[in-house]
Amino acid sequence: MVKILNLDGINRVFAILEAICRGNGLTVSEVARATNISCGAANRYIHSLEQLGYILREHMTKKYFVSSKLKDLASYGS
């Protein structure tokens, strides 16, 4: 029997990354609205993505942007 993983978390991570890419920088509340994820959950995912280096926060505006690490990953192999 094949074990099926719960993909909700992965789907949320990609939804957040897509929203930040499309939005050209978003705050946590803007990400939450764009993805239909609660502010608390969005904040936790965003914090993890920031810790991993995939997004960066601009401290003055508190907006998040994709990092060069994510851009490099997206262009890998092309």
MODALIN-V317238 format. One record per residue. N is the residue number from 0. RES is the residue in one letter. PSI is psi as a letter, one per 30 degrees, with the letter a starting at -180 (999 if undefined). OMEGA is omega as a letter, one per 30 degrees, with the letter a starting at -180 (NA if undefined). D_FIRST is the distance of its C-alpha to the first C-alpha in Angstrom with 2 decimals. Layout:
BEGIN
N/RES/PSI/OMEGA/D_FIRST + N/RES/PSI/OMEGA/D_FIRST
END
This chain:
BEGIN
0/M/k/a/0.00 + 1/V/k/l/3.82 + 2/K/k/l/6.43 + 3/I/k/a/9.37 + 4/L/l/l/12.69 + 5/N/j/a/15.76 + 6/L/g/a/17.99 + 7/D/e/a/21.14 + 8/G/e/l/22.85 + 9/I/e/l/22.38 + 10/N/e/l/23.65 + 11/R/e/l/26.58 + 12/V/e/a/27.49 + 13/F/e/l/27.71 + 14/A/e/l/29.62 + 15/I/e/l/32.05 + 16/L/e/l/32.59 + 17/E/e/a/33.18 + 18/A/e/l/35.63 + 19/I/e/l/37.53 + 20/C/e/a/37.79 + 21/R/e/a/39.05 + 22/G/f/a/41.29 + 23/N/h/l/43.12 + 24/G/j/a/42.89 + 25/L/l/l/41.87 + 26/T/l/l/42.38 + 27/V/e/a/39.60 + 28/S/e/l/40.76 + 29/E/e/l/40.87 + 30/V/e/a/37.30 + 31/A/e/l/36.23 + 32/R/e/a/38.08 + 33/A/f/a/36.80 + 34/T/f/a/33.13 + 35/N/h/l/33.25 + 36/I/k/l/32.08 + 37/S/l/l/34.20 + 38/C/e/a/36.85 + 39/G/e/l/35.50 + 40/A/e/l/31.97 + 41/A/e/l/33.48 + 42/N/e/l/35.77 + 43/R/e/l/33.00 + 44/Y/e/a/31.04 + 45/I/e/l/34.36 + 46/H/e/l/35.43 + 47/S/e/l/32.27 + 48/L/e/l/32.73 + 49/E/e/l/36.39 + 50/Q/e/l/35.67 + 51/L/f/l/33.40 + 52/G/g/a/36.24 + 53/Y/f/l/34.72 + 54/I/l/a/37.29 + 55/L/k/l/40.85 + 56/R/k/l/43.01 + 57/E/j/a/46.60 + 58/H/e/a/48.40 + 59/M/e/a/51.30 + 60/T/f/a/49.32 + 61/K/g/l/46.06 + 62/K/k/l/44.21 + 63/Y/k/a/41.13 + 64/F/l/l/40.93 + 65/V/k/a/38.45 + 66/S/l/l/39.34 + 67/S/f/l/40.05 + 68/K/e/l/36.85 + 69/L/e/l/34.80 + 70/K/e/l/37.15 + 71/D/e/l/36.75 + 72/L/e/a/32.96 + 73/A/e/a/33.27 + 74/S/g/a/35.64 + 75/Y/k/l/33.80 + 76/G/g/a/33.74 + 77/S/999/NA/35.96
END
